């Protein structure tokens, strides 16, 4: 999918998950989580030469720019992606070489990417700048991982698909959406998630869901909707 589609669907999914926690978590944690999702939703495409994370223009932002976006893009590409590719190259040879929808588009790839990014943050912040590790950094990394998972789910709806279990398996989960074709389904997915987030917010205000279950309602709703999205993205015969 395109960068704007990755962002809109991933952020809407994050909203569904986080809405039940709005009145519980500190605002700065929510901001850290959403910022993590924003970067994570674009990060797996650091394996492509012209992806949105290398540009200052915000995908779908109508000309608005974020000057720090390429910083994350190139940092992930050269300091995270290439280093974690080395073991795969050593073990798999040509099959493990850096390529689009390779290592970074797999479950192990996004977990390694998050861990290495966290290690850099800890080393630079705690050791280099002597800034104590704060829970906010952990929340950012969890949001980053969540955004990357969303990216893979979204690409699993496209014809190229995603090899989730690479390098253990080359099987690709794929759908029928062609990137850049104008297929309305990505827009519909984002809209449905946004409506679900609004519905959960309203349900919380009127206490329509038992208090003990409400914090987990967002995860359940998001998971159920993603099952529907993946089924709806299946190739049309």
C-alpha positions as CSV (number, residue, x, y, z in Angstrom):
1,X,0.0,0.0,0.0
2,X,1.0,3.7,-0.3
3,X,2.4,5.6,2.6
4,X,-0.8,7.6,3.2
5,X,-2.8,4.4,3.3
6,X,-0.4,2.8,5.8
7,X,-0.6,5.8,8.0
8,X,-4.4,6.3,7.9
9,X,-5.2,2.6,8.6
10,X,-2.4,2.1,11.2
11,X,-3.3,5.3,13.2
12,X,-7.0,4.5,13.0
13,X,-6.3,1.0,14.3
14,X,-4.2,2.5,17.1
15,X,-7.1,4.8,18.0
16,X,-9.4,1.8,18.4
17,X,-6.8,0.1,20.7
18,X,-6.0,3.2,22.7
19,X,-9.5,4.8,23.1
20,X,-10.4,2.7,26.2
21,X,-7.2,3.8,27.8
22,X,-7.6,7.6,27.2
23,X,-8.9,8.3,30.7
24,X,-6.3,6.0,32.3
25,X,-2.9,6.6,30.7
26,X,-1.0,9.9,31.0
27,X,-1.4,12.1,27.9
28,X,2.3,12.0,27.2
29,X,2.2,8.2,27.0
30,X,-0.7,8.4,24.4
31,X,1.3,10.9,22.4
32,X,4.4,8.7,22.6
33,X,2.4,5.6,21.5
34,X,0.8,7.4,18.5
35,X,4.2,8.9,17.4
36,X,5.6,5.4,17.6
37,X,2.8,4.1,15.4
38,X,3.3,6.9,13.0
39,X,7.0,6.0,12.5
40,X,6.4,2.3,12.7
41,X,3.7,2.3,10.1
42,X,6.3,3.6,7.5
43,X,9.4,1.9,8.9
44,X,9.2,-1.5,7.0
45,X,9.4,0.3,3.7
46,X,12.9,1.5,4.6
47,X,13.9,-1.5,2.4
48,X,12.6,0.4,-0.6
49,X,14.5,3.2,-2.3
50,X,11.7,5.8,-2.7
51,X,9.4,5.1,0.2
52,X,7.5,7.8,2.2
53,X,9.8,7.6,5.2
54,X,12.7,9.1,3.2
55,X,10.7,12.3,2.3
56,X,9.8,15.3,4.4
57,X,6.3,15.4,2.9
58,X,3.7,13.8,5.1
59,X,1.9,11.1,3.1
60,X,-1.7,12.4,2.6
61,X,-0.8,15.6,4.4
62,X,-1.7,18.0,1.6
63,X,1.8,19.5,1.3
64,X,2.6,19.5,5.0
65,X,6.1,18.4,5.9
66,X,8.0,16.8,8.8
67,X,11.7,17.5,8.5
68,X,12.6,14.7,10.9
69,X,10.9,11.9,8.9
70,X,14.0,11.2,6.6
71,X,16.1,11.1,9.8
72,X,14.2,8.1,11.0
73,X,14.1,6.6,7.5
74,X,17.9,6.7,6.8
75,X,18.7,5.8,10.4
76,X,16.5,2.7,10.2
77,X,17.9,1.8,6.8
78,X,21.6,2.1,7.5
79,X,21.8,1.6,11.2
80,X,19.1,-1.0,11.7
81,X,18.0,-2.7,8.4
82,X,21.4,-3.4,6.9
83,X,23.0,-4.7,10.2
84,X,20.1,-7.1,10.9
85,X,20.3,-8.3,7.3
86,X,23.9,-9.6,7.8
87,X,23.0,-12.8,9.6
88,X,20.3,-13.6,7.0
89,X,22.8,-13.0,4.2
90,X,25.3,-15.3,6.0
91,X,22.8,-18.0,6.5
92,X,20.7,-17.7,3.3
93,X,23.0,-16.2,0.8
94,X,21.2,-14.5,-2.1
95,X,17.8,-15.2,-0.5
96,X,18.8,-13.1,2.5
97,X,20.0,-10.1,0.6
98,X,18.3,-6.7,1.3
99,X,15.3,-6.3,-0.9
100,X,11.8,-4.8,-0.8
101,X,9.4,-7.0,1.2
102,X,12.2,-9.1,2.5
103,X,13.5,-9.2,6.1
104,X,11.7,-6.0,7.2
105,X,8.4,-7.4,5.9
106,X,8.5,-10.4,8.3
107,X,7.6,-11.0,11.9
108,X,11.2,-11.6,13.0
109,X,12.3,-8.6,11.0
110,X,10.1,-6.1,12.7
111,X,10.8,-7.5,16.2
112,X,14.6,-7.3,15.5
113,X,14.1,-3.7,14.1
114,X,12.3,-2.7,17.3
115,X,14.9,-4.2,19.6
116,X,17.8,-2.7,17.7
117,X,16.1,0.7,17.7
118,X,15.5,0.4,21.4
119,X,19.1,-0.6,22.0
120,X,20.3,2.5,20.1
121,X,17.9,4.7,22.1
122,X,19.1,3.2,25.4
123,X,22.8,3.6,24.4
124,X,22.5,7.1,23.2
125,X,20.2,8.3,25.9
126,X,21.3,6.5,29.0
127,X,25.0,6.1,28.3
128,X,25.7,8.9,26.0
129,X,23.5,11.7,27.2
130,X,22.9,10.3,30.7
131,X,19.1,10.6,30.4
132,X,17.4,8.0,32.6
133,X,15.3,5.5,30.7
134,X,11.6,6.5,31.0
135,X,8.5,4.4,30.5
136,X,7.6,6.8,27.7
137,X,10.4,5.4,25.6
138,X,9.0,1.9,26.1
139,X,5.6,3.1,25.1
140,X,7.1,4.6,21.9
141,X,8.7,1.3,21.1
142,X,5.5,-0.6,21.7
143,X,3.7,1.9,19.4
144,X,6.5,1.5,16.8
145,X,6.1,-2.3,16.9
146,X,2.4,-1.9,16.6
147,X,2.7,0.4,13.6
148,X,5.1,-2.1,11.9
149,X,2.6,-5.0,12.6
150,X,-0.1,-2.8,11.0
151,X,2.1,-2.2,8.0
152,X,2.5,-5.9,7.5
153,X,-1.2,-6.5,7.9
154,X,-2.0,-3.9,5.3
155,X,0.6,-5.3,2.8
156,X,-0.9,-8.7,3.4
157,X,-4.0,-7.3,1.7
158,X,-2.1,-6.6,-1.5
159,X,-1.2,-8.9,-4.4
160,X,2.5,-8.9,-3.5
161,X,1.7,-10.0,0.0
162,X,4.0,-10.6,3.0
163,X,6.1,-13.6,4.0
164,X,5.4,-13.4,7.7
165,X,7.5,-16.4,8.7
166,X,10.6,-15.5,6.5
167,X,13.2,-17.0,6.6
168,X,11.5,-20.1,8.0
169,X,8.9,-20.1,5.2
170,X,8.6,-18.3,1.9
171,X,4.8,-18.6,2.0
172,X,3.1,-15.2,1.4
173,X,-0.2,-14.0,2.8
174,X,-1.7,-11.9,0.1
175,X,-4.9,-10.3,-1.1
176,X,-6.2,-8.7,-4.2
177,X,-5.5,-5.0,-3.7
178,X,-3.1,-3.5,-6.2
179,X,-1.0,-0.7,-4.7
180,X,-1.7,2.6,-6.4
181,X,-4.7,1.3,-8.4
182,X,-7.2,3.4,-6.6
183,X,-8.9,0.4,-5.0
184,X,-11.3,1.9,-2.4
185,X,-10.8,-0.8,0.2
186,X,-7.8,0.9,2.0
187,X,-9.9,4.0,2.5
188,X,-12.9,2.0,3.6
189,X,-10.7,0.1,6.1
190,X,-9.4,3.4,7.6
191,X,-12.9,4.8,7.8
192,X,-14.4,1.7,9.5
193,X,-11.6,1.7,12.1
194,X,-12.2,5.5,12.7
195,X,-15.9,4.8,13.2
196,X,-15.1,1.9,15.5
197,X,-12.9,4.2,17.6
198,X,-15.7,6.7,17.9
199,X,-18.1,4.0,18.8
200,X,-15.8,2.8,21.6
201,X,-15.4,6.3,22.9
202,X,-19.2,6.8,23.0
203,X,-19.6,3.3,24.7
204,X,-17.1,4.3,27.4
205,X,-19.0,7.5,28.1
206,X,-22.3,5.7,28.7
207,X,-20.6,2.7,30.4
208,X,-22.1,0.3,27.8
209,X,-19.2,-2.1,28.3
210,X,-18.4,-3.6,31.8
211,X,-15.6,-1.6,33.4
212,X,-13.5,-4.8,33.9
213,X,-13.6,-5.6,30.1
214,X,-13.5,-2.1,28.6
215,X,-9.7,-1.7,28.6
216,X,-9.4,-4.7,26.4
217,X,-12.4,-4.0,24.2
218,X,-10.2,-2.0,21.8
219,X,-7.8,-4.9,21.1
220,X,-10.8,-7.2,20.6
221,X,-12.5,-4.9,18.2
222,X,-9.4,-4.1,16.2
223,X,-8.5,-7.8,15.9
224,X,-12.0,-8.7,14.8
225,X,-12.0,-6.0,12.2
226,X,-8.7,-7.0,10.8
227,X,-10.0,-10.6,10.3
228,X,-12.8,-9.1,8.3
229,X,-10.4,-6.8,6.3
230,X,-8.1,-9.7,5.4
231,X,-11.1,-11.8,4.2
232,X,-12.5,-8.8,2.3
233,X,-9.1,-8.3,0.6
234,X,-9.0,-11.8,-0.8
235,X,-8.4,-12.0,-4.6
236,X,-11.6,-11.7,-6.5
237,X,-12.2,-14.6,-8.9
